[in-house]
Amino acid sequence: MFSLNYDAWLSHQLERPAYNLKCNISDWCGEVPPKPKDQDYFVSTKVPVNHLDLVAVLTDHSFHMADTNLQFTKDAEQLIQAHPLNVPQTTLRFAKPEDRVDVTNLAATAFSQDRFHKDQYISNQQADRLKHAWTDNFFNGKRGNWMVVSLVNDAVAGFLQLLGGDRSPLTIDLVAVARQFHGLGLARSMISFAAENCKHNGKVIVGTQLANTSSLRLYEGMGFHLTHSDHVLHAHGPDILEF
């Protein structure tokens, strides 16, 4: 029913063993989650929002609610038509190797509403480093098929990291805009640029946090439709929490 999968990359970022707990909801009959054998660990899991019975079992075993993730989708062609590239003094293009420092530095300062920053047992410094490393993996060729950057006066003002392929939806992995450029429509323009210039099966998918009201306004304003939602739970222990 449960499988506990080791995540080497996240373990390195958090400096302790990290795992992803998966549950086959259709076969679950009330069993309790397995416990890692490590002295110190981090475990994350997702549960569809309509399965509060499983959420109750997890919270009884020292998991805590970290986030509620909402997934949205929209037809790519509608994004191109509805959101033309018309932001003044802005250049949109695919990322180049020379953008690496600016993009990763922006990633290390732009996020605060994700599940890692909201977890009281993970420091903001750790969460910032994790986002820095996440975008650095794009330039290492380890994560992401494309990255779009927006330039204002030739300086990186935002980026959009994407997953996908010819027969797959275009999935927004990370998006960030520097604070001083909020409200200019850069995120909308980068998404429209990606929908027009990246390979995909005609759909664009994005996930965001229930608490991230600015992102919710962005995607709802662009006409994205809610398709799925999960509660995200974390467990730490045993020196932080008793499992």
Secondary structure, DSSP 8 states (H G I E B T S, - for coil): -EEEEE-HHHHHHHTS-EEEEEE-GGG--S------SSSEEEEEEEEETT-HHHHHHHHHTT-EEEEEEEEEEEEHHHHHHHS-S--TTEEEEE--GGGHHHHHHHHHHH--SSHHHH-TTS-HHHHHHHHHHHHHHHHTTSS-SEEEEEEETTEEEEEEEEEEETTEEEEEEEEEE-GGGTTSSHHHHHHHHHHHHS--SSEEEEEEETT-HHHHHHHHHTT-EEEEEEEEEEEEEESSS--
